[in-house]
Amino acid sequence: MEITTSDLLNFLDSDELKMRRHLDRLVKEGYIESLGVDVEQPSQVPYRLTDMGHREAKRRFVDDFNPLGAHHNHDDCPSESPCRQAKTH
């Protein structure tokens, strides 16, 4: 999945320059990669998660939703869990 600065600004309260700086930092740290350069429309440059970014996103999702009963995978569910009883995994 690809996303642009413009896409992010549709649902995040930020300005374009600040958003691009954050995206540049994430590129430098290896979490996302830029898929091009558009000098005339920098807000339309697409980005996507790297493998490291996918792993970090998964970890953060689990950490954030763990209080709601999220697990890393269904093998973490106890044997008496409804999802195991229903044989959904």
Jmol script that loads the backbone (N, CA, C; Angstrom):
load data "model"
ATOM      1  N   MET A   1       0.841  -1.169   0.000  1.00  0.00           N
ATOM      2  CA  MET A   1       0.000   0.000   0.000  1.00  0.00           C
ATOM      3  C   MET A   1       0.894   1.244   0.000  1.00  0.00           C
ATOM      4  N   GLU A   2       0.516   2.176  -0.796  1.00  0.00           N
ATOM      5  CA  GLU A   2       1.251   3.438  -0.884  1.00  0.00           C
ATOM      6  C   GLU A   2       0.381   4.567  -0.363  1.00  0.00           C
ATOM      7  N   ILE A   3       1.044   5.591   0.195  1.00  0.00           N
ATOM      8  CA  ILE A   3       0.327   6.748   0.719  1.00  0.00           C
ATOM      9  C   ILE A   3       1.176   7.990   0.478  1.00  0.00           C
ATOM     10  N   THR A   4       0.520   9.104   0.270  1.00  0.00           N
ATOM     11  CA  THR A   4       1.237  10.357   0.027  1.00  0.00           C
ATOM     12  C   THR A   4       1.056  11.303   1.222  1.00  0.00           C
ATOM     13  N   THR A   5       1.855  12.340   1.248  1.00  0.00           N
ATOM     14  CA  THR A   5       1.700  13.374   2.273  1.00  0.00           C
ATOM     15  C   THR A   5       0.290  13.943   2.213  1.00  0.00           C
ATOM     16  N   SER A   6      -0.185  14.170   1.023  1.00  0.00           N
ATOM     17  CA  SER A   6      -1.534  14.701   0.826  1.00  0.00           C
ATOM     18  C   SER A   6      -2.582  13.767   1.435  1.00  0.00           C
ATOM     19  N   ASP A   7      -2.415  12.449   1.247  1.00  0.00           N
ATOM     20  CA  ASP A   7      -3.344  11.473   1.840  1.00  0.00           C
ATOM     21  C   ASP A   7      -3.349  11.593   3.363  1.00  0.00           C
ATOM     22  N   LEU A   8      -2.170  11.678   3.954  1.00  0.00           N
ATOM     23  CA  LEU A   8      -2.065  11.762   5.412  1.00  0.00           C
ATOM     24  C   LEU A   8      -2.700  13.037   5.958  1.00  0.00           C
ATOM     25  N   LEU A   9      -2.535  14.127   5.223  1.00  0.00           N
ATOM     26  CA  LEU A   9      -3.083  15.401   5.684  1.00  0.00           C
ATOM     27  C   LEU A   9      -4.607  15.422   5.681  1.00  0.00           C
ATOM     28  N   ASN A  10      -5.218  14.481   4.967  1.00  0.00           N
ATOM     29  CA  ASN A  10      -6.683  14.395   4.968  1.00  0.00           C
ATOM     30  C   ASN A  10      -7.235  13.992   6.331  1.00  0.00           C
ATOM     31  N   PHE A  11      -6.432  13.279   7.149  1.00  0.00           N
ATOM     32  CA  PHE A  11      -6.961  12.857   8.442  1.00  0.00           C
ATOM     33  C   PHE A  11      -6.047  13.158   9.633  1.00  0.00           C
ATOM     34  N   LEU A  12      -4.919  13.809   9.398  1.00  0.00           N
ATOM     35  CA  LEU A  12      -4.046  14.229  10.492  1.00  0.00           C
ATOM     36  C   LEU A  12      -3.983  15.750  10.550  1.00  0.00           C
ATOM     37  N   ASP A  13      -4.015  16.284  11.737  1.00  0.00           N
ATOM     38  CA  ASP A  13      -3.981  17.731  11.929  1.00  0.00           C
ATOM     39  C   ASP A  13      -2.528  18.196  11.928  1.00  0.00           C
ATOM     40  N   SER A  14      -2.021  18.512  10.757  1.00  0.00           N
ATOM     41  CA  SER A  14      -0.628  18.946  10.603  1.00  0.00           C
ATOM     42  C   SER A  14      -0.536  19.793   9.339  1.00  0.00           C
ATOM     43  N   ASP A  15       0.608  20.445   9.174  1.00  0.00           N
ATOM     44  CA  ASP A  15       0.810  21.152   7.919  1.00  0.00           C
ATOM     45  C   ASP A  15       1.757  20.320   7.040  1.00  0.00           C
ATOM     46  N   GLU A  16       1.770  20.630   5.763  1.00  0.00           N
ATOM     47  CA  GLU A  16       2.508  19.820   4.796  1.00  0.00           C
ATOM     48  C   GLU A  16       4.004  19.764   5.086  1.00  0.00           C
ATOM     49  N   LEU A  17       4.605  20.880   5.403  1.00  0.00           N
ATOM     50  CA  LEU A  17       6.051  20.899   5.658  1.00  0.00           C
ATOM     51  C   LEU A  17       6.416  20.031   6.863  1.00  0.00           C
ATOM     52  N   LYS A  18       5.651  20.163   7.927  1.00  0.00           N
ATOM     53  CA  LYS A  18       5.911  19.350   9.124  1.00  0.00           C
ATOM     54  C   LYS A  18       5.734  17.861   8.810  1.00  0.00           C
ATOM     55  N   MET A  19       4.703  17.524   8.045  1.00  0.00           N
ATOM     56  CA  MET A  19       4.449  16.137   7.689  1.00  0.00           C
ATOM     57  C   MET A  19       5.598  15.581   6.843  1.00  0.00           C
ATOM     58  N   ARG A  20       6.066  16.355   5.883  1.00  0.00           N
ATOM     59  CA  ARG A  20       7.179  15.890   5.042  1.00  0.00           C
ATOM     60  C   ARG A  20       8.448  15.689   5.856  1.00  0.00           C
ATOM     61  N   ARG A  21       8.678  16.552   6.857  1.00  0.00           N
ATOM     62  CA  ARG A  21       9.850  16.372   7.734  1.00  0.00           C
ATOM     63  C   ARG A  21       9.745  15.061   8.511  1.00  0.00           C
ATOM     64  N   HIS A  22       8.545  14.758   9.018  1.00  0.00           N
ATOM     65  CA  HIS A  22       8.349  13.496   9.732  1.00  0.00           C
ATOM     66  C   HIS A  22       8.566  12.305   8.793  1.00  0.00           C
ATOM     67  N   LEU A  23       8.039  12.393   7.590  1.00  0.00           N
ATOM     68  CA  LEU A  23       8.226  11.307   6.629  1.00  0.00           C
ATOM     69  C   LEU A  23       9.692  11.150   6.259  1.00  0.00           C
ATOM     70  N   ASP A  24      10.402  12.248   6.077  1.00  0.00           N
ATOM     71  CA  ASP A  24      11.842  12.185   5.790  1.00  0.00           C
ATOM     72  C   ASP A  24      12.595  11.485   6.922  1.00  0.00           C
ATOM     73  N   ARG A  25      12.213  11.781   8.169  1.00  0.00           N
ATOM     74  CA  ARG A  25      12.856  11.133   9.315  1.00  0.00           C
ATOM     75  C   ARG A  25      12.575   9.633   9.304  1.00  0.00           C
ATOM     76  N   LEU A  26      11.336   9.250   8.998  1.00  0.00           N
ATOM     77  CA  LEU A  26      10.989   7.829   8.938  1.00  0.00           C
ATOM     78  C   LEU A  26      11.736   7.111   7.818  1.00  0.00           C
ATOM     79  N   VAL A  27      11.983   7.818   6.718  1.00  0.00           N
ATOM     80  CA  VAL A  27      12.794   7.241   5.632  1.00  0.00           C
ATOM     81  C   VAL A  27      14.215   7.011   6.135  1.00  0.00           C
ATOM     82  N   LYS A  28      14.803   8.022   6.762  1.00  0.00           N
ATOM     83  CA  LYS A  28      16.179   7.911   7.265  1.00  0.00           C
ATOM     84  C   LYS A  28      16.316   6.799   8.301  1.00  0.00           C
ATOM     85  N   GLU A  29      15.284   6.598   9.110  1.00  0.00           N
ATOM     86  CA  GLU A  29      15.316   5.561  10.141  1.00  0.00           C
ATOM     87  C   GLU A  29      15.000   4.177   9.584  1.00  0.00           C
ATOM     88  N   GLY A  30      14.558   4.112   8.322  1.00  0.00           N
ATOM     89  CA  GLY A  30      14.327   2.824   7.679  1.00  0.00           C
ATOM     90  C   GLY A  30      12.934   2.246   7.825  1.00  0.00           C
ATOM     91  N   TYR A  31      11.981   3.027   8.338  1.00  0.00           N
ATOM     92  CA  TYR A  31      10.626   2.515   8.522  1.00  0.00           C
ATOM     93  C   TYR A  31       9.771   2.606   7.260  1.00  0.00           C
ATOM     94  N   ILE A  32      10.047   3.600   6.427  1.00  0.00           N
ATOM     95  CA  ILE A  32       9.315   3.755   5.168  1.00  0.00           C
ATOM     96  C   ILE A  32      10.312   4.042   4.059  1.00  0.00           C
ATOM     97  N   GLU A  33       9.849   3.901   2.828  1.00  0.00           N
ATOM     98  CA  GLU A  33      10.675   4.275   1.682  1.00  0.00           C
ATOM     99  C   GLU A  33       9.879   5.189   0.773  1.00  0.00           C
ATOM    100  N   SER A  34      10.594   6.138   0.193  1.00  0.00           N
ATOM    101  CA  SER A  34       9.991   7.055  -0.765  1.00  0.00           C
ATOM    102  C   SER A  34      10.054   6.388  -2.131  1.00  0.00           C
ATOM    103  N   LEU A  35       8.970   6.491  -2.881  1.00  0.00           N
ATOM    104  CA  LEU A  35       8.907   5.836  -4.192  1.00  0.00           C
ATOM    105  C   LEU A  35       9.088   6.814  -5.332  1.00  0.00           C
ATOM    106  N   GLY A  36       9.689   7.956  -5.045  1.00  0.00           N
ATOM    107  CA  GLY A  36       9.926   8.916  -6.110  1.00  0.00           C
ATOM    108  C   GLY A  36      10.180  10.304  -5.589  1.00  0.00           C
ATOM    109  N   VAL A  37      10.355  11.211  -6.522  1.00  0.00           N
ATOM    110  CA  VAL A  37      10.572  12.623  -6.199  1.00  0.00           C
ATOM    111  C   VAL A  37       9.724  13.435  -7.163  1.00  0.00           C
ATOM    112  N   ASP A  38       8.990  14.370  -6.632  1.00  0.00           N
ATOM    113  CA  ASP A  38       8.195  15.270  -7.464  1.00  0.00           C
ATOM    114  C   ASP A  38       8.442  16.681  -6.952  1.00  0.00           C
ATOM    115  N   VAL A  39       9.377  17.371  -7.575  1.00  0.00           N
ATOM    116  CA  VAL A  39       9.768  18.709  -7.131  1.00  0.00           C
ATOM    117  C   VAL A  39       8.599  19.685  -7.222  1.00  0.00           C
ATOM    118  N   GLU A  40       7.751  19.512  -8.228  1.00  0.00           N
ATOM    119  CA  GLU A  40       6.627  20.432  -8.414  1.00  0.00           C
ATOM    120  C   GLU A  40       5.463  20.139  -7.466  1.00  0.00           C
ATOM    121  N   GLN A  41       5.272  18.865  -7.115  1.00  0.00           N
ATOM    122  CA  GLN A  41       4.186  18.482  -6.203  1.00  0.00           C
ATOM    123  C   GLN A  41       4.715  17.497  -5.160  1.00  0.00           C
ATOM    124  N   PRO A  42       5.531  17.974  -4.219  1.00  0.00           N
ATOM    125  CA  PRO A  42       6.113  17.056  -3.234  1.00  0.00           C
ATOM    126  C   PRO A  42       5.070  16.347  -2.374  1.00  0.00           C
ATOM    127  N   SER A  43       3.877  16.917  -2.232  1.00  0.00           N
ATOM    128  CA  SER A  43       2.848  16.261  -1.421  1.00  0.00           C
ATOM    129  C   SER A  43       2.269  15.024  -2.105  1.00  0.00           C
ATOM    130  N   GLN A  44       2.624  14.814  -3.381  1.00  0.00           N
ATOM    131  CA  GLN A  44       2.102  13.663  -4.133  1.00  0.00           C
ATOM    132  C   GLN A  44       3.113  12.516  -4.248  1.00  0.00           C
ATOM    133  N   VAL A  45       4.273  12.652  -3.609  1.00  0.00           N
ATOM    134  CA  VAL A  45       5.277  11.586  -3.629  1.00  0.00           C
ATOM    135  C   VAL A  45       4.751  10.416  -2.796  1.00  0.00           C
ATOM    136  N   PRO A  46       4.705   9.205  -3.375  1.00  0.00           N
ATOM    137  CA  PRO A  46       4.207   8.056  -2.614  1.00  0.00           C
ATOM    138  C   PRO A  46       5.278   7.458  -1.688  1.00  0.00           C
ATOM    139  N   TYR A  47       4.817   6.948  -0.559  1.00  0.00           N
ATOM    140  CA  TYR A  47       5.651   6.255   0.421  1.00  0.00           C
ATOM    141  C   TYR A  47       5.014   4.915   0.726  1.00  0.00           C
ATOM    142  N   ARG A  48       5.842   3.980   1.200  1.00  0.00           N
ATOM    143  CA  ARG A  48       5.302   2.715   1.696  1.00  0.00           C
ATOM    144  C   ARG A  48       6.203   2.198   2.808  1.00  0.00           C
ATOM    145  N   LEU A  49       5.630   1.323   3.632  1.00  0.00           N
ATOM    146  CA  LEU A  49       6.380   0.739   4.730  1.00  0.00           C
ATOM    147  C   LEU A  49       7.451  -0.212   4.203  1.00  0.00           C
ATOM    148  N   THR A  50       8.596  -0.231   4.868  1.00  0.00           N
ATOM    149  CA  THR A  50       9.633  -1.234   4.598  1.00  0.00           C
ATOM    150  C   THR A  50       9.296  -2.468   5.426  1.00  0.00           C
ATOM    151  N   ASP A  51      10.074  -3.532   5.291  1.00  0.00           N
ATOM    152  CA  ASP A  51       9.865  -4.717   6.127  1.00  0.00           C
ATOM    153  C   ASP A  51       9.979  -4.346   7.607  1.00  0.00           C
ATOM    154  N   MET A  52      10.977  -3.526   7.936  1.00  0.00           N
ATOM    155  CA  MET A  52      11.145  -3.087   9.316  1.00  0.00           C
ATOM    156  C   MET A  52       9.928  -2.264   9.756  1.00  0.00           C
ATOM    157  N   GLY A  53       9.407  -1.429   8.864  1.00  0.00           N
ATOM    158  CA  GLY A  53       8.227  -0.636   9.171  1.00  0.00           C
ATOM    159  C   GLY A  53       7.000  -1.496   9.422  1.00  0.00           C
ATOM    160  N   HIS A  54       6.852  -2.569   8.645  1.00  0.00           N
ATOM    161  CA  HIS A  54       5.734  -3.497   8.856  1.00  0.00           C
ATOM    162  C   HIS A  54       5.845  -4.163  10.220  1.00  0.00           C
ATOM    163  N   ARG A  55       7.055  -4.608  10.578  1.00  0.00           N
ATOM    164  CA  ARG A  55       7.242  -5.255  11.879  1.00  0.00           C
ATOM    165  C   ARG A  55       6.928  -4.287  13.024  1.00  0.00           C
ATOM    166  N   GLU A  56       7.399  -3.051  12.904  1.00  0.00           N
ATOM    167  CA  GLU A  56       7.155  -2.060  13.943  1.00  0.00           C
ATOM    168  C   GLU A  56       5.676  -1.709  14.028  1.00  0.00           C
ATOM    169  N   ALA A  57       5.010  -1.575  12.895  1.00  0.00           N
ATOM    170  CA  ALA A  57       3.576  -1.272  12.888  1.00  0.00           C
ATOM    171  C   ALA A  57       2.792  -2.404  13.562  1.00  0.00           C
ATOM    172  N   LYS A  58       3.160  -3.640  13.267  1.00  0.00           N
ATOM    173  CA  LYS A  58       2.487  -4.789  13.884  1.00  0.00           C
ATOM    174  C   LYS A  58       2.705  -4.773  15.391  1.00  0.00           C
ATOM    175  N   ARG A  59       3.953  -4.534  15.820  1.00  0.00           N
ATOM    176  CA  ARG A  59       4.262  -4.521  17.246  1.00  0.00           C
ATOM    177  C   ARG A  59       3.472  -3.428  17.958  1.00  0.00           C
ATOM    178  N   ARG A  60       3.428  -2.249  17.363  1.00  0.00           N
ATOM    179  CA  ARG A  60       2.699  -1.135  17.984  1.00  0.00           C
ATOM    180  C   ARG A  60       1.196  -1.400  18.036  1.00  0.00           C
ATOM    181  N   PHE A  61       0.667  -2.006  16.988  1.00  0.00           N
ATOM    182  CA  PHE A  61      -0.756  -2.339  16.968  1.00  0.00           C
ATOM    183  C   PHE A  61      -1.078  -3.290  18.116  1.00  0.00           C
ATOM    184  N   VAL A  62      -0.273  -4.328  18.247  1.00  0.00           N
ATOM    185  CA  VAL A  62      -0.503  -5.302  19.317  1.00  0.00           C
ATOM    186  C   VAL A  62      -0.357  -4.638  20.678  1.00  0.00           C
ATOM    187  N   ASP A  63       0.689  -3.830  20.852  1.00  0.00           N
ATOM    188  CA  ASP A  63       0.889  -3.144  22.129  1.00  0.00           C
ATOM    189  C   ASP A  63      -0.290  -2.232  22.462  1.00  0.00           C
ATOM    190  N   ASP A  64      -0.776  -1.494  21.471  1.00  0.00           N
ATOM    191  CA  ASP A  64      -1.872  -0.559  21.704  1.00  0.00           C
ATOM    192  C   ASP A  64      -3.196  -1.254  21.987  1.00  0.00           C
ATOM    193  N   PHE A  65      -3.421  -2.398  21.342  1.00  0.00           N
ATOM    194  CA  PHE A  65      -4.700  -3.073  21.494  1.00  0.00           C
ATOM    195  C   PHE A  65      -4.645  -4.237  22.470  1.00  0.00           C
ATOM    196  N   ASN A  66      -3.487  -4.516  23.032  1.00  0.00           N
ATOM    197  CA  ASN A  66      -3.345  -5.616  23.975  1.00  0.00           C
ATOM    198  C   ASN A  66      -4.296  -5.493  25.167  1.00  0.00           C
ATOM    199  N   PRO A  67      -4.502  -4.286  25.709  1.00  0.00           N
ATOM    200  CA  PRO A  67      -5.473  -4.180  26.813  1.00  0.00           C
ATOM    201  C   PRO A  67      -6.872  -4.637  26.405  1.00  0.00           C
ATOM    202  N   LEU A  68      -7.152  -4.675  25.117  1.00  0.00           N
ATOM    203  CA  LEU A  68      -8.466  -5.122  24.632  1.00  0.00           C
ATOM    204  C   LEU A  68      -8.479  -6.609  24.325  1.00  0.00           C
ATOM    205  N   GLY A  69      -7.373  -7.284  24.606  1.00  0.00           N
ATOM    206  CA  GLY A  69      -7.321  -8.724  24.383  1.00  0.00           C
ATOM    207  C   GLY A  69      -6.656  -9.131  23.092  1.00  0.00           C
ATOM    208  N   ALA A  70      -5.924  -8.215  22.450  1.00  0.00           N
ATOM    209  CA  ALA A  70      -5.227  -8.561  21.206  1.00  0.00           C
ATOM    210  C   ALA A  70      -4.050  -9.477  21.516  1.00  0.00           C
ATOM    211  N   HIS A  71      -3.750 -10.348  20.566  1.00  0.00           N
ATOM    212  CA  HIS A  71      -2.619 -11.273  20.695  1.00  0.00           C
ATOM    213  C   HIS A  71      -1.734 -11.124  19.471  1.00  0.00           C
ATOM    214  N   HIS A  72      -0.470 -11.539  19.621  1.00  0.00           N
ATOM    215  CA  HIS A  72       0.446 -11.495  18.474  1.00  0.00           C
ATOM    216  C   HIS A  72      -0.054 -12.414  17.367  1.00  0.00           C
ATOM    217  N   ASN A  73      -0.518 -13.573  17.728  1.00  0.00           N
ATOM    218  CA  ASN A  73      -1.122 -14.496  16.767  1.00  0.00           C
ATOM    219  C   ASN A  73      -2.068 -15.398  17.545  1.00  0.00           C
ATOM    220  N   HIS A  74      -2.832 -16.180  16.849  1.00  0.00           N
ATOM    221  CA  HIS A  74      -3.848 -16.981  17.531  1.00  0.00           C
ATOM    222  C   HIS A  74      -3.251 -18.092  18.375  1.00  0.00           C
ATOM    223  N   ASP A  75      -2.002 -18.454  18.149  1.00  0.00           N
ATOM    224  CA  ASP A  75      -1.370 -19.453  19.003  1.00  0.00           C
ATOM    225  C   ASP A  75      -1.202 -18.931  20.419  1.00  0.00           C
ATOM    226  N   ASP A  76      -1.260 -17.603  20.582  1.00  0.00           N
ATOM    227  CA  ASP A  76      -1.180 -17.005  21.910  1.00  0.00           C
ATOM    228  C   ASP A  76      -2.500 -17.131  22.665  1.00  0.00           C
ATOM    229  N   CYS A  77      -3.579 -17.441  21.957  1.00  0.00           N
ATOM    230  CA  CYS A  77      -4.887 -17.558  22.599  1.00  0.00           C
ATOM    231  C   CYS A  77      -4.921 -18.815  23.469  1.00  0.00           C
ATOM    232  N   PRO A  78      -5.549 -18.732  24.643  1.00  0.00           N
ATOM    233  CA  PRO A  78      -5.686 -19.934  25.469  1.00  0.00           C
ATOM    234  C   PRO A  78      -6.562 -20.968  24.771  1.00  0.00           C
ATOM    235  N   SER A  79      -6.355 -22.217  25.103  1.00  0.00           N
ATOM    236  CA  SER A  79      -7.087 -23.303  24.422  1.00  0.00           C
ATOM    237  C   SER A  79      -8.593 -23.182  24.596  1.00  0.00           C
ATOM    238  N   GLU A  80      -9.038 -22.569  25.696  1.00  0.00           N
ATOM    239  CA  GLU A  80     -10.481 -22.427  25.924  1.00  0.00           C
ATOM    240  C   GLU A  80     -11.067 -21.175  25.278  1.00  0.00           C
ATOM    241  N   SER A  81     -10.256 -20.438  24.543  1.00  0.00           N
ATOM    242  CA  SER A  81     -10.724 -19.208  23.918  1.00  0.00           C
ATOM    243  C   SER A  81     -11.787 -19.508  22.857  1.00  0.00           C
ATOM    244  N   PRO A  82     -12.779 -18.601  22.715  1.00  0.00           N
ATOM    245  CA  PRO A  82     -13.842 -18.811  21.727  1.00  0.00           C
ATOM    246  C   PRO A  82     -13.310 -18.978  20.302  1.00  0.00           C
ATOM    247  N   CYS A  83     -12.218 -18.282  19.961  1.00  0.00           N
ATOM    248  CA  CYS A  83     -11.728 -18.412  18.593  1.00  0.00           C
ATOM    249  C   CYS A  83     -11.142 -19.795  18.346  1.00  0.00           C
ATOM    250  N   ARG A  84     -10.540 -20.399  19.354  1.00  0.00           N
ATOM    251  CA  ARG A  84     -10.026 -21.769  19.188  1.00  0.00           C
ATOM    252  C   ARG A  84     -11.173 -22.760  19.176  1.00  0.00           C
ATOM    253  N   GLN A  85     -12.165 -22.530  19.989  1.00  0.00           N
ATOM    254  CA  GLN A  85     -13.322 -23.425  20.034  1.00  0.00           C
ATOM    255  C   GLN A  85     -14.040 -23.435  18.691  1.00  0.00           C
ATOM    256  N   ALA A  86     -14.074 -22.270  18.031  1.00  0.00           N
ATOM    257  CA  ALA A  86     -14.742 -22.165  16.731  1.00  0.00           C
ATOM    258  C   ALA A  86     -13.848 -22.654  15.599  1.00  0.00           C
ATOM    259  N   LYS A  87     -12.617 -23.047  15.927  1.00  0.00           N
ATOM    260  CA  LYS A  87     -11.652 -23.550  14.949  1.00  0.00           C
ATOM    261  C   LYS A  87     -11.439 -22.542  13.799  1.00  0.00           C
ATOM    262  N   THR A  88     -11.301 -21.264  14.160  1.00  0.00           N
ATOM    263  CA  THR A  88     -11.066 -20.249  13.156  1.00  0.00           C
ATOM    264  C   THR A  88      -9.595 -20.137  12.808  1.00  0.00           C
ATOM    265  N   HIS A  89      -8.752 -20.880  13.533  1.00  0.00           N
ATOM    266  CA  HIS A  89      -7.316 -20.862  13.217  1.00  0.00           C
ATOM    267  C   HIS A  89      -6.668 -22.114  13.684  1.00  0.00           C
TER     268      HIS A  89
END
end "model"
wireframe off; spacefill off
backbone 0.3
color backbone group
